[in-house]
Structures are given as C-alpha cells and as structure tokens.
C-alpha cells in the first residue's frame, strides 16, 4: 500500500515553519527558517512577500 504524506506550513512574524507528516501522524521532517521585518516609518512594519514568504517556502 502506498504511503500518504501531508505538509503543513506556518508563516509568522519572524520565521516560517514547515512539517511533513505521514498518514499515521508521525513527523517525517521539520524545518524553520527566519526572515526579517523592516520598519520603514514609526509604527509601520513590513515583510517582502516575494523574498520572505515565497523565499521561505522554497527553502522549506
């Protein structure tokens, strides 16, 4: 019987996390990568979606 796998991804304020589990709920692999947040003006914070979010997904 062929095994099924599932991947969960969480992109947060300071990092992105990924986990790969099998159909039995066992963790096969997990990884965390950090990204920066810029502060272009007082009270304003930003992420670069292409660099941080998409870039993190490609690393995970």
HUSUL-V152919 format. One record per residue. N is the residue number from 1. SS is DSSP state (hx for helix, st for strand, lp for the rest). PHI is phi in whole degrees, -180 to 180 (NA if undefined). OMEGA is omega as a letter, one per 30 degrees, with the letter a starting at -180 (none if undefined). Layout:
n: (N & N)
ss: (SS & SS)
phi: (PHI & PHI)
omega: (OMEGA & OMEGA)
This chain:
n: (1 & 2 & 3 & 4 & 5 & 6 & 7 & 8 & 9 & 10 & 11 & 12 & 13 & 14 & 15 & 16 & 17 & 18 & 19 & 20 & 21 & 22 & 23 & 24 & 25 & 26 & 27 & 28 & 29 & 30 & 31 & 32 & 33 & 34 & 35 & 36 & 37 & 38 & 39 & 40 & 41 & 42 & 43 & 44 & 45 & 46 & 47 & 48 & 49 & 50 & 51 & 52 & 53 & 54 & 55 & 56 & 57 & 58 & 59 & 60)
ss: (lp & lp & lp & lp & st & st & st & st & st & st & st & lp & lp & lp & st & st & st & st & st & st & st & st & lp & lp & lp & lp & st & st & st & st & st & st & st & st & lp & lp & lp & st & st & st & st & lp & lp & st & st & st & lp & lp & hx & hx & hx & hx & hx & hx & hx & hx & hx & hx & hx & lp)
phi: (NA & -78 & -80 & -104 & -129 & -132 & -121 & -112 & -130 & -129 & -103 & -110 & -65 & -116 & -161 & -120 & -127 & -134 & -139 & -115 & -126 & -95 & -70 & -96 & 83 & -84 & -74 & -94 & -157 & -150 & -154 & -127 & -132 & -89 & -139 & -92 & -131 & -95 & -127 & -70 & -156 & -54 & 80 & -117 & -131 & -141 & -115 & -90 & -58 & -67 & -72 & -83 & -74 & -68 & -60 & -63 & -59 & -67 & -74 & -62)
omega: (a & l & l & l & l & l & l & a & l & l & a & a & a & a & l & a & l & l & l & l & l & a & l & l & l & l & l & l & l & a & l & l & a & l & a & l & a & a & a & l & l & l & a & l & a & l & l & a & a & a & a & a & l & l & l & a & l & l & a & none)
